[in-house]
Amino acid sequence: MTMPLPIRPGMTVPLPGPLHTHRDKLAELADLGYTDIWSAESDGADGFTPLALAAAWEPRLRLGTAIIPAYTRAPACFAQSVASLADAAPGRFAIGIGSSSNVIVERWNGVPFVEPYKKVRDVVRFLKDALSGEKVSKVYDTFEVNGFRLGVRPEQTPPILVAALREGMLRLAAREADGTIINWLSAEDVTKVAGVVRDAAGGDDKEIVARIFVCPSENAAAVRAAGKFAIAAPVNQVFWYSFQD
C-alpha cells in the first residue's frame, strides 16, 4: 500500500509589485508555512522568470508552472527552459503544461490553436524524451524533431503535470504524466475529476494541483462582483462550459 501524497499549500506568483522586490515576500510565504509557489503565463510575467528568482532567493519553496502553454514555445526551446530551471532548483521544480486557450495561443501569439489534446500529449512525450538525455529524432503527431539533444542535464528530472478538465485530458495526465493541474472548479467538481485521475492511473499516486481563489474581505458584494468579472472569461471558453454541461 502506497502512502498518500502530502497536502502542500501553495501560492500563485508573481506577487504584486516589481519582480526584483519579491525576495522578502517569498521568505514570508515560507515562514507562514507555504510550501509551493506556482507561476502562470498569459499576459503578465513569463512562467519561468519568477521561479528562477525564487530558486535563488528561497530554497524552502517548491516551484511549479501552472501553466505554460504547449503551443507558444518551440519544442527544443521548451525543453531548454524546463531543463534550466530543473538544474537551478534540483528536486524542487515541477513543469505544468496545458493547452491554454485560443485567445492566448491564436489571437495573442499567432499560433493556430488546433488539436489541443494531441499537442499537449506530444509535448509531454517530447519533454520526457528530451529529458532522458538521448538525442531526439522523432515524428510526433503535431510536430517533428530531428537530432536534438539537451546540453543541460538536471540532477533530478522534474515531474510533468498536465492541466486538465475534461475526461480525455485527465486520463492523459494520469497515464503519461505525473499528475494534473485543475482550475476554476467547485469542491464537487474536484471530487469528480480526482476520481477520473485515480481510475486512469490504475492505483498509482498522481499529484493533483488545485488552484483555489481566495479573497479575504468583509465586503461580500465587492468580492462577488470581482469574482463574476474574473470568472467570466474562463467559463466562456468551450472547455469549461462543455464541462459544466
C-alpha positions, 0 to 999 in steps of 0.5 A: 500500500502506497502512502498518500501524497502530502497536502502542500499549500501553495501560492500563485506568483508573481506577487504584486509589485516589481519582480526584483522586490519579491525576495522578502515576500517569498521568505514570508510565504515560507515562514507562514508555512507555504510550501509551493509557489506556482507561476502562470503565463498569459499576459503578465510575467513569463512562467519561468522568470519568477521561479528562477528568482525564487530558486535563488532567493528561497530554497524552502519553496517548491516551484511549479508552472501552472501553466505554460502553454504547449503551443507558444514555445518551440519544442527544443526551446521548451525543453531548454527552459524546463531543463534550466530551471530543473538544474537551478532548483534540483528536486524542487521544480515541477513543469505544468503544461496545458493547452491554454486557450485560443485567445492566448495561443491564436489571437495573442501569439499567432499560433493556430490553436488546433488539436489541443489534446494531441499537442499537449500529449506530444509535448509531454512525450517530447519533454520526457524524451528530451529529458532522458538525455538521448538525442531526439529524432522523432515524428510526433503527431503535431510536430517533428524533431530531428537530432536534438539533444539537451546540453543541460542535464538536471540532477533530478528530472522534474515531474510533468503535470498536465492541466486538465478538465475534461475526461480525455485530458485527465486520463492523459495526465494520469497515464503519461504524466505525473499528475494534473493541474485543475482550475476554476472548479467547485469542491464537487467538481474536484471530487469528480475529476480526482476520481477520473485521475485515480481510475486512469492511473490504475492505483498509482499516486498522481499529484493533483494541483488545485488552484483555489481563489481566495479573497479575504474581505468583509465586503461580500458584494465587492468580492462577488462582483470581482469574482463574476468579472474574473470568472467570466472569461474562463467559463466562456471558453468551450472547455469549461462550459462543455464541462459544466454541461 
